[in-house]
Amino acid sequence: EIMPSLVGSEMCIRDSANIEEMTSELLVIIAEHKSNFPSNESAYFDALNNLMTGFVDFDFVAKKVMGKYAKSSSKVQRARFEVAFRQGLVETYGRGLMSYGNEKIVLINKQALADKQRRVVAKQEIRSEAAVYPLQYLMYQKKATGEWNVVNVTLNGIDLSKTFASQFLNAARKSSGNIDQVIENWLSGSK
C-alpha cells in the first residue's frame, strides 16, 4: 500500500515540475526578447510556441474551444483550427507576458495525487508589490503516454478556455455555422 502513495507523489512532483520548468523557461524567453520587442516578435512567438508545445495539449484545447462544432467539422477543419488557435493563443499570451516586470511566480499547491488520478489543478500566484494574481493550470494525464499536459489556464478568475469557446460559438453563429469562415477570421484576428 505504500507503493501507490509513492507513485502518486512522483506523479504530482512531475506535474508540479512541469509547471515550474515551464515557468522558469518562460521567464528566460521573456528576458531574452524583452529589450527588442516588438521588432523581434516573430522570434519571440516562435520561442513561446516551441516551449508551449511540450506542455500544452493544443489538440485537446482546440477541440474544447470548438465545442459542438468539433464533432461536425472535418479532420482538415479541426487541424486548420488548431493551427489558427495555437497561433492566436501564443501571440495573445506572448504580448500579455511582455508586461511582466519584477513579479515573482510561485507554485502554491504541491500535493500528492491519489492513485490513478489523471486530473489536477496546479495553482500559482503572480506576486508583485502591489497585488497578487491567482493563476491556475488544469492538467490531465494522457492514458496512452502518461504525460501531463496543460489543457486550460485561469488567470485572475478568467477561464481562458471558456472565453475562447464563447468567442468561437459567437463567430460560428455570425457565420451561420460556416467553420471555414470562422477559421479564416480567427487567423486574421477578427473573432
ROSE-4610 file (N, C-alpha, C; in Angstrom, 1 decimal, always signed):
// ROSE-4610
residu = [E/E/E/I/I/I/M/M/M/P/P/P/S/S/S/L/L/L/V/V/V/G/G/G/S/S/S/E/E/E/M/M/M/C/C/C/I/I/I/R/R/R/D/D/D/S/S/S/A/A/A/N/N/N/I/I/I/E/E/E/E/E/E/M/M/M/T/T/T/S/S/S/E/E/E/L/L/L/L/L/L/V/V/V/I/I/I/I/I/I/A/A/A/E/E/E/H/H/H/K/K/K/S/S/S/N/N/N/F/F/F/P/P/P/S/S/S/N/N/N/E/E/E/S/S/S/A/A/A/Y/Y/Y/F/F/F/D/D/D/A/A/A/L/L/L/N/N/N/N/N/N/L/L/L/M/M/M/T/T/T/G/G/G/F/F/F/V/V/V/D/D/D/F/F/F/D/D/D/F/F/F/V/V/V/A/A/A/K/K/K/K/K/K/V/V/V/M/M/M/G/G/G/K/K/K/Y/Y/Y/A/A/A/K/K/K/S/S/S/S/S/S/S/S/S/K/K/K/V/V/V/Q/Q/Q/R/R/R/A/A/A/R/R/R/F/F/F/E/E/E/V/V/V/A/A/A/F/F/F/R/R/R/Q/Q/Q/G/G/G/L/L/L/V/V/V/E/E/E/T/T/T/Y/Y/Y/G/G/G/R/R/R/G/G/G/L/L/L/M/M/M/S/S/S/Y/Y/Y/G/G/G/N/N/N/E/E/E/K/K/K/I/I/I/V/V/V/L/L/L/I/I/I/N/N/N/K/K/K/Q/Q/Q/A/A/A/L/L/L/A/A/A/D/D/D/K/K/K/Q/Q/Q/R/R/R/R/R/R/V/V/V/V/V/V/A/A/A/K/K/K/Q/Q/Q/E/E/E/I/I/I/R/R/R/S/S/S/E/E/E/A/A/A/A/A/A/V/V/V/Y/Y/Y/P/P/P/L/L/L/Q/Q/Q/Y/Y/Y/L/L/L/M/M/M/Y/Y/Y/Q/Q/Q/K/K/K/K/K/K/A/A/A/T/T/T/G/G/G/E/E/E/W/W/W/N/N/N/V/V/V/V/V/V/N/N/N/V/V/V/T/T/T/L/L/L/N/N/N/G/G/G/I/I/I/D/D/D/L/L/L/S/S/S/K/K/K/T/T/T/F/F/F/A/A/A/S/S/S/Q/Q/Q/F/F/F/L/L/L/N/N/N/A/A/A/A/A/A/R/R/R/K/K/K/S/S/S/S/S/S/G/G/G/N/N/N/I/I/I/D/D/D/Q/Q/Q/V/V/V/I/I/I/E/E/E/N/N/N/W/W/W/L/L/L/S/S/S/G/G/G/S/S/S/K/K/K]
num = [1/1/1/2/2/2/3/3/3/4/4/4/5/5/5/6/6/6/7/7/7/8/8/8/9/9/9/10/10/10/11/11/11/12/12/12/13/13/13/14/14/14/15/15/15/16/16/16/17/17/17/18/18/18/19/19/19/20/20/20/21/21/21/22/22/22/23/23/23/24/24/24/25/25/25/26/26/26/27/27/27/28/28/28/29/29/29/30/30/30/31/31/31/32/32/32/33/33/33/34/34/34/35/35/35/36/36/36/37/37/37/38/38/38/39/39/39/40/40/40/41/41/41/42/42/42/43/43/43/44/44/44/45/45/45/46/46/46/47/47/47/48/48/48/49/49/49/50/50/50/51/51/51/52/52/52/53/53/53/54/54/54/55/55/55/56/56/56/57/57/57/58/58/58/59/59/59/60/60/60/61/61/61/62/62/62/63/63/63/64/64/64/65/65/65/66/66/66/67/67/67/68/68/68/69/69/69/70/70/70/71/71/71/72/72/72/73/73/73/74/74/74/75/75/75/76/76/76/77/77/77/78/78/78/79/79/79/80/80/80/81/81/81/82/82/82/83/83/83/84/84/84/85/85/85/86/86/86/87/87/87/88/88/88/89/89/89/90/90/90/91/91/91/92/92/92/93/93/93/94/94/94/95/95/95/96/96/96/97/97/97/98/98/98/99/99/99/100/100/100/101/101/101/102/102/102/103/103/103/104/104/104/105/105/105/106/106/106/107/107/107/108/108/108/109/109/109/110/110/110/111/111/111/112/112/112/113/113/113/114/114/114/115/115/115/116/116/116/117/117/117/118/118/118/119/119/119/120/120/120/121/121/121/122/122/122/123/123/123/124/124/124/125/125/125/126/126/126/127/127/127/128/128/128/129/129/129/130/130/130/131/131/131/132/132/132/133/133/133/134/134/134/135/135/135/136/136/136/137/137/137/138/138/138/139/139/139/140/140/140/141/141/141/142/142/142/143/143/143/144/144/144/145/145/145/146/146/146/147/147/147/148/148/148/149/149/149/150/150/150/151/151/151/152/152/152/153/153/153/154/154/154/155/155/155/156/156/156/157/157/157/158/158/158/159/159/159/160/160/160/161/161/161/162/162/162/163/163/163/164/164/164/165/165/165/166/166/166/167/167/167/168/168/168/169/169/169/170/170/170/171/171/171/172/172/172/173/173/173/174/174/174/175/175/175/176/176/176/177/177/177/178/178/178/179/179/179/180/180/180/181/181/181/182/182/182/183/183/183/184/184/184/185/185/185/186/186/186/187/187/187/188/188/188/189/189/189/190/190/190/191/191/191]
x = [+0.8/+0.0/+0.8/+2.1/+3.0/+3.3/+3.4/+3.8/+2.8/+1.5/+0.6/+0.8/+1.0/+1.2/+2.5/+3.5/+4.8/+4.6/+3.9/+3.6/+2.9/+1.8/+1.1/+1.9/+2.8/+3.8/+4.7/+5.2/+6.1/+5.3/+4.0/+3.2/+3.0/+2.7/+2.5/+3.8/+4.9/+6.1/+6.4/+6.1/+6.3/+5.4/+4.1/+3.3/+3.6/+4.0/+4.5/+5.8/+6.6/+7.9/+7.7/+6.7/+6.3/+6.0/+5.1/+4.7/+5.9/+6.7/+7.9/+8.9/+9.1/+10.0/+9.5/+8.2/+7.7/+7.8/+7.5/+7.6/+9.0/+9.9/+11.4/+11.8/+11.5/+11.9/+11.2/+9.9/+9.1/+9.8/+10.3/+10.9/+12.2/+12.9/+14.2/+13.8/+12.8/+12.4/+12.0/+11.2/+10.8/+12.0/+12.9/+14.1/+15.0/+15.1/+15.9/+15.3/+14.0/+13.3/+12.8/+12.7/+12.0/+12.6/+14.0/+14.6/+14.4/+14.2/+14.0/+12.6/+11.6/+10.2/+9.6/+8.8/+8.2/+9.0/+10.2/+10.9/+11.3/+11.4/+11.7/+10.6/+9.3/+8.2/+8.1/+8.5/+8.4/+9.3/+10.5/+11.4/+10.9/+10.3/+9.7/+8.6/+7.6/+6.5/+6.9/+7.9/+8.5/+9.0/+9.7/+10.3/+9.2/+8.1/+7.0/+6.3/+6.1/+5.4/+6.2/+7.5/+8.3/+8.2/+8.2/+8.1/+6.7/+5.7/+4.3/+4.0/+4.6/+4.4/+4.7/+5.6/+6.0/+5.1/+4.3/+3.5/+2.0/+1.5/+0.1/-0.4/-1.6/-2.2/-3.1/-2.5/-3.3/-4.4/-4.2/-5.3/-6.5/-6.4/-7.5/-8.1/-7.3/-7.9/-8.6/-8.1/-8.8/-10.1/-10.2/-11.5/-12.5/-12.0/-12.8/-13.4/-12.5/-12.9/-14.0/-13.8/-14.8/-16.1/-16.1/-17.4/-18.1/-19.4/-20.2/-19.7/-19.1/-18.6/-17.4/-16.8/-15.6/-16.1/-17.2/-17.8/-18.3/-18.9/-19.5/-18.4/-17.3/-16.3/-15.4/-14.7/-13.8/-12.5/-11.7/-10.4/-9.5/-9.7/-8.9/-9.3/-10.6/-11.0/-10.5/-10.6/-10.1/-8.6/-7.8/-6.4/-6.1/-6.8/-6.6/-7.0/-8.0/-8.4/-7.3/-6.8/-5.8/-4.6/-4.2/-3.1/-3.4/-4.6/-5.1/-5.2/-5.8/-5.9/-4.6/-3.7/-2.3/-1.7/-1.7/-1.0/-1.6/-2.9/-3.6/-3.3/-3.3/-3.1/-1.7/-0.7/+0.7/+0.9/+0.4/+0.6/-0.1/-1.3/-2.1/-1.3/-1.0/-0.3/+1.1/+1.8/+3.1/+3.1/+2.1/+2.0/+1.7/+0.8/+0.5/+1.7/+2.5/+3.7/+4.7/+4.7/+5.7/+5.5/+4.4/+4.2/+4.8/+5.3/+5.9/+7.0/+7.1/+8.2/+9.0/+9.0/+9.8/+9.0/+7.8/+6.9/+7.5/+7.1/+7.5/+6.3/+6.6/+5.6/+5.9/+4.9/+5.2/+4.1/+4.6/+3.7/+3.2/+1.9/+1.4/+0.7/+0.5/-0.2/+0.4/+1.7/+2.3/+1.6/+1.1/+0.4/+0.5/+0.4/+0.4/-0.9/-0.9/-2.1/-2.5/-3.8/-4.4/-4.0/-3.9/-3.6/-4.6/-4.1/-4.8/-5.5/-5.1/-5.7/-5.1/-6.0/-5.5/-5.7/-6.3/-6.6/-6.1/-5.5/-5.0/-5.0/-5.3/-5.2/-3.9/-3.0/-1.7/-2.0/-1.8/-2.0/-0.7/-0.7/+0.4/-0.1/+0.7/+0.4/+1.5/+1.1/+2.0/+2.0/+3.1/+3.1/+4.0/+3.4/+4.1/+4.0/+4.6/+4.5/+3.1/+2.4/+1.0/-0.1/+0.1/-1.0/-0.6/-1.5/-1.3/-2.4/-1.9/-2.9/-2.8/-4.0/-4.0/-4.0/-3.2/-3.1/-3.2/-4.1/-4.4/-4.2/-3.5/-3.3/-4.1/-5.1/-5.7/-4.9/-4.5/-3.7/-4.3/-4.1/-4.6/-3.4/-3.5/-2.5/-3.1/-2.3/-2.8/-2.7/-3.7/-3.7/-2.6/-2.5/-1.6/-0.1/+0.2/+1.6/+2.0/+1.0/+1.3/+1.8/+1.9/+2.3/+1.3/+1.7/+0.9/+0.9/-0.3/-0.3/-1.3/-1.0/-1.9/-3.1/-4.3/-5.5/-6.3/-6.0/-6.7/-5.9/-6.1/-5.5/-6.6/-6.5/-7.4/-6.5/-6.6/-5.8/-6.7/-6.5/-7.2/-8.7/-9.2/-10.6/-11.1/-10.3/-10.8/-10.4/-11.4/-11.1/-10.9/-9.7/-9.3/-10.0/-10.2/-10.9/-12.3/-13.0/-14.4/-14.5/-13.6/-13.6/-13.4/-12.4/-12.2/-13.4/-14.0/-15.1/-16.3/-16.5/-17.6/-17.3/-16.1/-15.7/-16.0/-15.6/-15.8/-17.3/-18.1/-19.5/-20.2/-19.8/-20.3/-19.9/-18.7/-18.2/-19.0/-19.2/-19.9/-21.4/-22.0/-23.4/-23.4/-22.5/-22.4/-22.2/-21.5/-21.2/-22.2/-23.3/-24.3/-23.7/-22.7/-22.1/-21.0/-20.6/-19.5/-18.2/-17.7/-16.5/-15.3/-15.2/-14.1/-14.0/-15.1/-15.1/-14.6/-15.1/-14.6/-13.1/-12.6/-11.1/-10.4/-10.9/-10.2/-10.2/-11.4/-11.5/-10.6/-10.5/-9.6/-8.2/-7.8/-6.4/-6.1/-7.2/-7.0/-7.1/-7.5/-7.7/-9.0/-10.0/-11.3/-12.3/-12.1/-13.0/-14.4]
y = [-1.2/+0.0/+1.3/+1.1/+2.3/+2.7/+1.7/+2.0/+2.9/+2.7/+3.7/+5.1/+5.3/+6.6/+7.2/+6.4/+6.9/+7.3/+6.4/+6.7/+8.0/+8.2/+9.4/+10.6/+10.5/+11.6/+11.9/+10.9/+11.1/+11.7/+11.3/+11.9/+13.4/+13.7/+15.1/+15.9/+15.4/+16.1/+16.3/+15.3/+15.5/+16.6/+16.6/+17.7/+19.0/+19.1/+20.3/+20.8/+19.8/+20.1/+20.6/+20.1/+20.6/+22.0/+22.4/+23.8/+24.7/+24.2/+25.0/+25.2/+24.1/+24.1/+25.0/+25.0/+25.8/+27.3/+27.6/+29.0/+29.5/+28.6/+29.0/+29.3/+28.4/+28.6/+29.9/+30.1/+31.2/+32.5/+32.6/+33.8/+34.1/+33.0/+33.2/+33.7/+33.2/+33.7/+35.1/+35.5/+36.9/+37.8/+37.4/+38.2/+38.4/+37.3/+37.3/+38.2/+38.4/+39.1/+40.5/+40.8/+42.0/+43.3/+43.4/+44.6/+45.0/+44.0/+44.3/+44.1/+43.9/+43.7/+45.0/+45.2/+44.2/+43.9/+44.5/+44.2/+42.8/+42.0/+40.6/+39.7/+40.2/+39.4/+38.1/+37.9/+36.6/+35.6/+36.0/+35.1/+34.8/+35.8/+35.6/+34.6/+34.8/+33.9/+32.5/+32.4/+31.0/+30.4/+31.1/+30.6/+30.1/+31.0/+30.6/+29.4/+29.3/+28.2/+26.9/+27.0/+25.8/+25.3/+26.3/+26.0/+25.4/+26.0/+25.6/+24.2/+23.9/+22.6/+21.4/+21.6/+20.5/+20.4/+21.4/+21.4/+21.5/+22.0/+22.3/+21.3/+20.7/+19.8/+20.7/+21.3/+22.2/+21.5/+20.2/+19.5/+19.4/+19.0/+18.9/+20.2/+21.2/+22.6/+23.1/+22.9/+23.4/+22.8/+21.4/+20.7/+21.2/+21.5/+22.0/+23.4/+24.2/+25.6/+25.5/+24.5/+24.4/+23.9/+23.3/+22.8/+21.8/+22.0/+21.1/+21.0/+22.1/+22.1/+21.2/+20.8/+19.8/+18.5/+18.0/+16.8/+16.9/+18.0/+18.2/+18.7/+19.1/+19.5/+18.4/+18.6/+17.6/+17.6/+16.5/+16.4/+17.6/+17.9/+19.0/+20.4/+20.6/+21.8/+21.9/+20.7/+20.7/+21.0/+20.4/+20.7/+22.1/+22.7/+24.1/+25.0/+24.7/+25.5/+25.4/+24.2/+24.0/+24.9/+25.0/+25.8/+27.3/+27.7/+29.1/+29.4/+28.5/+28.7/+28.9/+27.9/+27.9/+29.3/+29.7/+31.0/+32.1/+32.2/+33.3/+33.2/+32.0/+31.9/+32.3/+31.8/+32.2/+33.7/+34.3/+35.7/+36.5/+36.2/+36.9/+36.7/+35.5/+35.2/+35.9/+35.9/+36.5/+38.0/+38.6/+40.1/+40.5/+39.7/+39.9/+39.7/+38.8/+38.5/+39.6/+40.4/+41.5/+42.5/+42.5/+43.5/+42.9/+41.7/+41.1/+41.9/+42.2/+43.0/+42.2/+42.7/+42.0/+41.1/+40.7/+39.9/+38.6/+37.9/+36.5/+35.6/+34.5/+33.5/+32.3/+31.9/+30.9/+29.8/+28.6/+27.4/+27.2/+27.2/+27.2/+25.9/+25.0/+23.8/+22.5/+22.3/+21.0/+20.0/+18.9/+17.9/+16.5/+15.5/+14.1/+13.9/+13.2/+12.8/+11.4/+11.2/+9.9/+9.0/+7.7/+6.7/+6.7/+6.7/+6.7/+8.1/+9.1/+10.4/+11.0/+11.4/+11.9/+13.3/+14.0/+15.4/+16.2/+17.3/+18.1/+19.6/+20.5/+21.9/+22.4/+22.8/+23.4/+24.9/+25.4/+26.8/+27.5/+28.7/+29.6/+31.0/+31.8/+33.2/+34.0/+35.1/+36.1/+37.2/+37.4/+38.3/+39.5/+40.7/+41.9/+42.7/+43.9/+44.7/+45.2/+45.4/+46.0/+45.0/+43.7/+42.8/+41.4/+40.5/+39.0/+38.6/+38.0/+37.5/+35.9/+35.3/+33.8/+33.3/+32.2/+31.6/+30.1/+29.5/+28.0/+27.4/+26.2/+25.4/+24.1/+23.8/+22.5/+21.5/+20.4/+19.4/+18.1/+17.4/+16.0/+15.1/+13.9/+12.9/+12.0/+11.9/+11.1/+9.7/+8.9/+7.5/+6.8/+7.1/+6.4/+6.6/+7.9/+8.2/+8.4/+8.7/+9.0/+10.5/+11.2/+12.6/+13.5/+14.5/+15.5/+16.7/+17.3/+18.4/+19.4/+20.7/+21.8/+21.8/+21.8/+21.9/+23.1/+23.9/+25.1/+26.0/+27.3/+28.3/+29.2/+29.5/+30.5/+31.6/+32.8/+33.9/+34.9/+35.1/+36.1/+35.9/+34.7/+34.3/+34.2/+34.5/+34.4/+33.1/+32.3/+30.9/+31.1/+30.9/+31.2/+30.2/+29.0/+28.0/+28.4/+28.8/+29.3/+30.5/+31.4/+32.7/+32.4/+31.6/+31.3/+30.5/+29.6/+28.8/+29.7/+30.7/+31.7/+32.5/+32.9/+33.6/+32.7/+31.4/+30.5/+30.4/+30.1/+30.0/+31.2/+32.4/+33.6/+33.8/+33.5/+33.6/+32.6/+31.4/+30.3/+30.8/+31.4/+31.9/+33.0/+33.9/+35.0/+34.6/+33.5/+32.9/+31.8/+31.7/+30.7/+29.3/+29.0/+27.7/+27.4/+28.4/+28.1/+28.1/+26.9/+26.7/+27.2/+27.1/+27.6/+29.1/+29.8/+31.2/+31.6/+30.8/+31.1/+30.9/+29.9/+29.6/+30.8/+31.2/+32.3/+33.6/+33.9/+35.1/+35.0/+33.8/+33.6/+33.8/+33.4/+33.6/+35.1/+35.8/+37.2/+38.1/+37.5/+38.2/+38.8/+38.6/+39.2/+38.1/+37.7/+36.7/+37.3]
z = [+0.0/+0.0/+0.0/+0.3/+0.3/-1.2/-2.0/-3.4/-4.1/-4.1/-4.8/-4.3/-3.0/-2.4/-3.0/-3.1/-3.7/-5.2/-5.9/-7.3/-7.4/-6.6/-6.6/-6.4/-5.4/-5.1/-6.3/-6.9/-8.1/-9.2/-9.4/-10.5/-10.2/-8.9/-8.5/-8.7/-8.3/-8.4/-9.9/-10.7/-12.2/-12.7/-12.4/-13.0/-12.4/-11.1/-10.5/-11.1/-11.4/-12.0/-13.4/-14.1/-15.5/-15.4/-14.5/-14.3/-14.0/-13.0/-12.6/-13.7/-14.4/-15.6/-16.7/-17.0/-18.0/-17.6/-16.3/-15.8/-15.9/-15.5/-15.5/-16.9/-17.9/-19.3/-19.8/-19.4/-19.9/-19.5/-18.3/-17.8/-18.5/-18.9/-19.7/-21.1/-21.7/-23.0/-23.0/-22.0/-21.8/-21.7/-20.8/-20.6/-21.9/-22.6/-23.9/-24.9/-25.0/-26.1/-25.7/-24.4/-23.9/-24.5/-24.5/-24.9/-26.3/-27.2/-28.6/-29.1/-28.2/-28.6/-28.9/-30.0/-30.8/-32.1/-32.3/-33.6/-33.7/-32.6/-32.7/-32.3/-32.5/-32.1/-32.8/-34.0/-34.7/-34.0/-33.6/-32.9/-31.5/-30.9/-29.6/-29.6/-30.6/-30.7/-31.0/-31.8/-32.2/-30.9/-30.1/-28.8/-27.9/-27.8/-26.9/-27.4/-28.8/-29.4/-29.1/-29.3/-29.0/-27.6/-26.6/-25.2/-24.9/-25.4/-25.1/-25.7/-26.8/-27.5/-26.5/-25.7/-24.8/-23.6/-23.3/-22.1/-22.3/-23.4/-23.7/-24.7/-24.4/-25.4/-26.3/-27.3/-28.2/-28.9/-29.3/-30.0/-29.1/-27.8/-26.9/-26.7/-26.4/-26.1/-27.3/-28.5/-29.7/-29.9/-29.7/-29.8/-28.7/-27.5/-26.5/-26.8/-27.4/-27.8/-29.0/-29.9/-31.0/-30.5/-29.3/-28.7/-29.6/-29.8/-30.6/-32.0/-32.5/-33.9/-34.2/-33.1/-33.3/-33.9/-33.5/-34.0/-35.4/-35.7/-37.1/-38.1/-37.7/-38.6/-39.1/-40.2/-40.8/-40.1/-40.3/-39.7/-40.2/-41.4/-42.0/-41.3/-41.1/-40.4/-39.0/-38.3/-36.9/-36.9/-37.8/-37.9/-38.2/-39.2/-39.5/-38.3/-37.6/-36.4/-35.4/-35.1/-34.1/-34.4/-35.7/-36.1/-35.8/-36.3/-36.1/-34.6/-33.8/-32.4/-31.7/-32.0/-31.4/-31.7/-32.9/-33.3/-32.5/-32.5/-31.8/-30.3/-29.7/-28.3/-27.9/-28.7/-28.5/-28.6/-29.6/-29.8/-28.7/-28.3/-27.3/-25.9/-25.6/-24.4/-24.3/-25.5/-25.6/-25.4/-26.0/-25.9/-24.4/-23.8/-22.4/-21.5/-21.8/-21.0/-21.0/-22.1/-22.2/-21.1/-20.5/-19.4/-18.1/-18.1/-16.9/-16.5/-15.2/-14.6/-13.6/-12.4/-11.4/-10.5/-11.0/-10.2/-9.9/-8.9/-8.6/-9.0/-9.6/-9.8/-9.0/-8.1/-7.1/-7.2/-7.2/-7.2/-5.7/-5.5/-4.1/-3.7/-4.5/-4.0/-4.4/-4.0/-4.2/-3.3/-3.9/-3.1/-3.8/-3.0/-3.5/-4.2/-5.3/-6.1/-5.6/-5.7/-5.4/-6.5/-6.1/-7.1/-8.3/-9.5/-10.7/-11.0/-10.2/-10.5/-11.8/-12.7/-14.0/-14.3/-13.3/-13.4/-12.2/-12.4/-11.3/-11.7/-10.7/-10.9/-10.2/-10.9/-10.4/-10.2/-9.0/-8.7/-8.5/-9.1/-8.9/-8.5/-8.0/-7.8/-8.5/-9.1/-9.6/-8.6/-7.9/-6.8/-7.1/-7.0/-7.1/-5.8/-5.7/-4.5/-4.4/-5.5/-5.5/-5.4/-5.9/-5.9/-6.1/-5.9/-6.1/-7.0/-8.2/-9.2/-9.2/-8.9/-9.0/-10.4/-10.6/-11.9/-11.7/-12.4/-12.3/-13.7/-13.6/-14.8/-14.6/-15.4/-15.3/-16.2/-15.6/-16.3/-16.2/-17.3/-17.5/-17.8/-17.3/-17.7/-18.8/-19.9/-21.1/-20.7/-21.0/-20.8/-21.6/-22.8/-23.7/-23.3/-23.0/-22.7/-21.3/-20.4/-19.1/-18.9/-20.0/-19.9/-19.3/-18.6/-18.0/-19.0/-19.4/-20.2/-19.7/-19.9/-19.6/-20.6/-20.1/-21.0/-20.8/-19.8/-19.5/-18.6/-18.7/-17.8/-17.3/-16.0/-15.5/-14.8/-15.3/-14.8/-14.1/-12.8/-12.1/-12.3/-12.2/-12.3/-13.8/-14.8/-16.2/-16.7/-17.1/-17.6/-19.1/-19.6/-21.0/-21.9/-21.5/-22.4/-22.6/-21.6/-21.7/-22.5/-22.3/-23.1/-24.6/-24.9/-26.3/-26.9/-26.1/-26.6/-26.9/-26.0/-26.3/-27.5/-27.8/-29.0/-30.2/-30.1/-31.3/-31.5/-30.5/-30.7/-31.3/-30.8/-31.4/-32.8/-33.1/-34.5/-35.4/-34.9/-35.7/-35.9/-34.9/-35.1/-36.1/-36.1/-37.0/-38.5/-38.6/-39.9/-40.3/-39.6/-39.8/-39.9/-39.0/-38.8/-39.9/-40.6/-41.6/-40.9/-40.6/-39.9/-40.6/-41.9/-42.7/-42.5/-42.5/-42.3/-40.9/-39.9/-38.5/-38.4/-39.1/-39.0/-39.7/-40.9/-41.6/-40.8/-40.2/-39.4/-38.1/-37.6/-36.4/-36.8/-37.9/-38.4/-38.6/-39.1/-39.4/-38.2/-37.0/-35.8/-35.6/-36.5/-36.3/-35.8/-34.6/-34.0/-33.8]
